């Protein structure tokens, strides 16, 4: 009878240790999930903001080009002066 009780005690102890490990893992996974969800929401907000800025810039381009205020990229670059031979 003592052997049966010892075997049962060992089995219950093993099961309790497994439950504790699973509980700890569950807590850690919930924290990771919460952090990942927060990071995803932040990235989605940044993506929405970037999308809005790009759409706004694209909406302004035709108006600027039609008004003649959109300069050619070559017109905005100042001419370079060659280095003097005295240098």
C-alpha positions in Angstrom: 0.0 0.0 0.0 2.9 2.4 0.8 4.3 1.8 -2.7 1.0 2.7 -4.3 0.8 5.9 -2.3 4.4 6.9 -3.2 3.7 6.2 -6.8 0.5 8.3 -6.7 2.3 11.1 -4.8 5.1 11.2 -7.4 2.5 11.3 -10.2 0.6 14.1 -8.6 3.8 16.0 -8.0 4.8 15.5 -11.6 1.4 16.7 -12.8 1.5 19.8 -10.5 5.0 20.7 -11.8 3.7 20.4 -15.4 0.7 22.6 -14.6 3.0 25.2 -13.0 5.2 25.2 -16.1 2.2 25.5 -18.4 0.8 28.3 -16.3 4.1 30.2 -16.4 4.3 29.7 -20.2 0.7 30.9 -20.6 1.5 34.1 -18.6 4.6 34.7 -20.7 2.8 34.1 -24.0 0.0 36.4 -23.0 2.5 39.1 -22.3 4.2 38.5 -25.7 0.8 38.6 -27.4 -0.1 41.9 -25.8 3.3 43.4 -26.8 2.9 42.1 -30.4 -0.6 43.5 -30.6 0.5 46.9 -29.4 3.4 46.9 -31.9 1.0 45.9 -34.7 -1.4 48.7 -33.8 1.5 51.2 -33.7 2.8 50.0 -37.1 -0.7 50.2 -38.6 -1.1 53.8 -37.3 2.3 54.7 -38.9 1.3 53.1 -42.1 -2.0 54.9 -42.2 -0.2 58.2 -41.5 2.3 57.6 -44.3 -0.4 56.6 -46.7 -2.3 59.8 -45.9 0.8 61.9 -46.5 1.6 60.2 -49.8 -2.0 60.6 -51.0 -2.0 64.2 -49.9 1.3 64.8 -51.8 0.0 63.1 -54.9 -3.2 65.2 -54.8 -1.1 68.4 -54.7 1.2 67.4 -57.6 -1.3 68.0 -60.5 -2.3 71.4 -59.0 1.3 72.5 -58.7 2.2 71.3 -62.2 -0.8 73.1 -63.7 0.0 76.3 -61.9 3.5 76.2 -63.2 5.1 76.2 -59.8 6.5 72.7 -60.1 10.1 73.4 -61.3 12.1 70.9 -63.2 14.5 69.0 -61.0 17.4 70.3 -63.2 16.3 73.9 -62.6 16.6 73.5 -58.9 20.2 72.3 -59.0 22.7 75.3 -59.0 25.4 75.1 -61.6 28.7 73.9 -60.3 31.8 75.9 -60.8 35.0 74.1 -61.7 37.8 74.3 -59.1 40.4 76.8 -59.8 43.9 75.7 -60.7 45.3 77.6 -57.8 43.9 75.2 -55.3 
